[in-house]
Amino acid sequence: MRLPRDMTGRQLAQALSRFGYAVNHQTGSHIRLTTQRPSEHHVTVPAHDPLKVGTLNAILRDVAQHAGIDRDALLEQLFG
């Protein structure tokens, strides 16, 4: 599955809530998300419009690794 090209940081933060991520705090244009599932994990998402494809890919790869699934499976669950 291809990465979305027009996703904003806020939309990504909302999509990641399906995996238990919640906004911890925001400093400037960066949103810090935290999950406790299955263990504590933090992700920083820039609140840019749109996110650069490389940035989006790196964030999703990090989340997929923490969740123990592959990036394509994560994409399917988030946007499929």
C-alpha positions in Angstrom: 0.0 0.0 0.0 1.3 3.5 -0.9 1.8 6.1 1.8 -0.8 8.9 1.7 0.7 12.1 0.2 -1.6 14.7 1.7 -1.6 13.6 5.4 -1.1 16.3 8.1 0.5 15.7 11.4 -2.8 16.1 13.2 -4.4 13.5 11.0 -1.6 11.1 11.7 -1.9 11.7 15.5 -5.6 10.9 15.2 -5.0 7.8 13.2 -2.4 6.5 15.7 -5.0 6.7 18.4 -6.3 3.3 17.1 -3.0 1.8 18.4 -3.5 3.4 21.8 -1.4 6.6 21.2 -2.6 9.7 22.9 -1.3 13.3 22.8 1.1 13.7 25.7 2.0 17.3 25.0 2.8 19.7 22.2 5.9 22.0 21.9 5.7 24.4 19.0 4.9 22.5 15.9 5.7 19.0 17.3 3.2 16.7 18.9 4.4 14.1 21.4 2.3 10.9 21.4 2.6 8.2 24.0 1.2 4.7 24.3 1.3 2.1 27.1 0.4 -0.9 24.8 2.2 -3.3 25.1 4.8 -1.2 26.8 5.6 2.5 27.0 6.5 4.1 23.6 6.8 7.7 22.5 6.6 9.2 19.0 7.1 12.8 18.0 5.0 13.9 15.0 5.5 17.3 13.4 2.2 19.2 13.0 3.0 20.1 9.4 0.6 20.3 6.5 1.4 18.0 4.7 4.0 15.7 6.3 6.9 14.9 4.1 6.8 11.3 2.8 10.1 10.4 4.4 9.0 11.7 7.8 5.7 9.8 7.6 7.5 6.6 6.6 10.0 6.9 9.5 7.2 7.5 12.0 5.1 4.5 10.7 8.2 2.2 10.6 8.9 3.1 14.3 5.3 2.5 15.3 5.1 -0.8 13.4 8.4 -2.0 15.0 7.0 -1.3 18.5 3.7 -3.0 17.7 5.5 -6.0 16.3 3.9 -5.9 12.9 5.2 -5.0 9.4 4.8 -1.5 8.0 2.4 -2.6 5.3 0.1 -4.3 7.8 0.1 -1.1 9.9 -0.8 1.0 6.8 -3.7 -1.4 6.0 -5.0 -1.1 9.6 -4.7 2.7 9.7 -5.8 3.7 6.2 -7.2 0.6 4.5 
